[in-house]
Amino acid sequence: MTTETETTNALLARIAGALERLSPPPIPPLDLKGAEAFVWHAARGELEPVPKVNRVDLGLLHGVERVRDILLDNTRRFAAGYPANNALLWGSRGMGKSSLVKAVHGAVAAELPAEAPRLVLVEIHREDIPSLPQLLGTLRNRAERCILFCDDLSFDHDDAAYKSLKAVLDGGIEGRPANVVLYATSNRRHLMPRDMIDNERSSAVNPGEANEEKISLSDRFGLWLGFYGCDQPTYLAMIRGYAARYGLDLPEAELVAEANEWSVTRGARSGRVAWQFIQDLAGRQRKRLD
């Protein structure tokens, strides 16, 4: 005959089993030794290793020499354990903002002595910015030096995620971990559309305070690195550099003529347009860009 205690214990066992099935799987221990770069997946709370980073050599980036040197110096200081600034790379589309971040990371990581802490690149997607405090907590106190990379960072109307980013970058009780720095790219200098800032200014009781609230996010970045549209000599220097690097054989006059025609059909000259032309040329010549 089943006693009341046995019935209660059986019920509790079923409840415990149901709760265990509903609970998320345990988060695996963090391992940053398996790759040089990772992608943060907020939904799973995991860092996924990137087997091969999609990057170009630093020497192939033309027209960005000044900002290249500034970011290189900042990254070298950070990798060596010295203070470094968060960096916002902003400006014209296709001028190599994200390519520069990845190239600088690769160059500095290759320079480090074997006994130095590793320099890893961790990409966080724009939509996962609200999970940034969780990610920083995961990386805090790690031996590795971590560059957080957010590509195409911007905020639109009714988007409150920028407030959590502000608190993490410069405020909060704990502050930014000493082993973490944030590099972000954006087409907008203040990360928000101009009409959003203007609307806030016109409708606020104190327009000055509303404006300060919006632009103070970009102030959290100690480095503002501007990227501007390139002229024809810079564009052709990109083309020649890529063609030489990947062994694309074409007479100089023909290469220049085709590159200029390509930029006209695209309506722009930029690093991205130059790379797209090189991809087309390599495909026609049946050569790989490895």
RADAFEN-V906709 format. One record per helix or strand. SS is the DSSP state (helix for helix, strand for strand). FROM is the first residue (numbers start at 1). TO is the last residue. Records with the same first field share a line. If there is no record, write none. Layout:
# RADAFEN-V906709
SS=FROM-TO, FROM-TO
This chain:
# RADAFEN-V906709
helix=4-22, 58-60, 65-79, 97-111, 126-139, 161-170, 194-203, 207-219, 232-245, 252-266, 271-284
strand=37-41, 46-49, 87-91, 119-123, 145-150, 155-155, 180-186, 192-192, 223-227
